[in-house]
Amino acid sequence: MALFVAVSLLCAHPARATTPGEGDSDDTSPVFEGFLCFPPMTPPKLLEGPPIEYTPEAIAAGAKGTLIAKCVITREGRIRDCEVIKGVEPMNDVVVKALQARRYTPVMFQGTPVEVKYTFTVRLTPAK
């Protein structure tokens, strides 16, 4: 954890990942904005995991919008300890479960995998 604090102090802006919503694209790899760290950290890339699928309740409710979740990406590239910062009910639990079932390349700092808190921004748009 001490390494994360030291690394975060070196970053001018936190990383932000955007995962396209249902119907936008099959590509669910993160898109990074403002990832300015010195020395640079290599951002994670999606290796495997389920897509985010709308539930019948979400379709009936017309749920759409932007969900923001802060999670931990482990040294092994697993996602854990997700906290929804801005939700889209009733999709919050579905999105968190999908994120936690995914595996990414680990974030690298000076050639070493590190555990980091990471913010995912997920745009939810129901399929038409």
Secondary structure in CASP SS format (residue, H / E / C, confidence):
PFRMAT SS
TARGET T0000
AUTHOR 0000-0000-0000
METHOD secondary structure of the structure
MODEL  1
M C 1.00
A H 1.00
L H 1.00
F H 1.00
V H 1.00
A H 1.00
V H 1.00
S H 1.00
L H 1.00
L H 1.00
C E 1.00
A C 1.00
H C 1.00
P C 1.00
A C 1.00
R E 1.00
A E 1.00
T E 1.00
T E 1.00
P C 1.00
G C 1.00
E C 1.00
G C 1.00
D C 1.00
S C 1.00
D C 1.00
D C 1.00
T C 1.00
S C 1.00
P C 1.00
V C 1.00
F C 1.00
E C 1.00
G C 1.00
F C 1.00
L C 1.00
C E 1.00
F C 1.00
P C 1.00
P C 1.00
M E 1.00
T E 1.00
P C 1.00
P C 1.00
K C 1.00
L E 1.00
L E 1.00
E E 1.00
G C 1.00
P C 1.00
P C 1.00
I C 1.00
E C 1.00
Y C 1.00
T C 1.00
P H 1.00
E H 1.00
A H 1.00
I H 1.00
A H 1.00
A H 1.00
G C 1.00
A C 1.00
K C 1.00
G E 1.00
T E 1.00
L E 1.00
I E 1.00
A E 1.00
K E 1.00
C E 1.00
V E 1.00
I E 1.00
T C 1.00
R C 1.00
E C 1.00
G C 1.00
R E 1.00
I E 1.00
R E 1.00
D E 1.00
C E 1.00
E E 1.00
V E 1.00
I E 1.00
K E 1.00
G C 1.00
V C 1.00
E C 1.00
P C 1.00
M C 1.00
N H 1.00
D H 1.00
V H 1.00
V H 1.00
V H 1.00
K H 1.00
A H 1.00
L H 1.00
Q H 1.00
A C 1.00
R C 1.00
R E 1.00
Y E 1.00
T C 1.00
P C 1.00
V E 1.00
M E 1.00
F E 1.00
Q C 1.00
G C 1.00
T E 1.00
P E 1.00
V E 1.00
E C 1.00
V E 1.00
K E 1.00
Y E 1.00
T E 1.00
F E 1.00
T E 1.00
V E 1.00
R E 1.00
L E 1.00
T C 1.00
P C 1.00
A C 1.00
K C 1.00
END
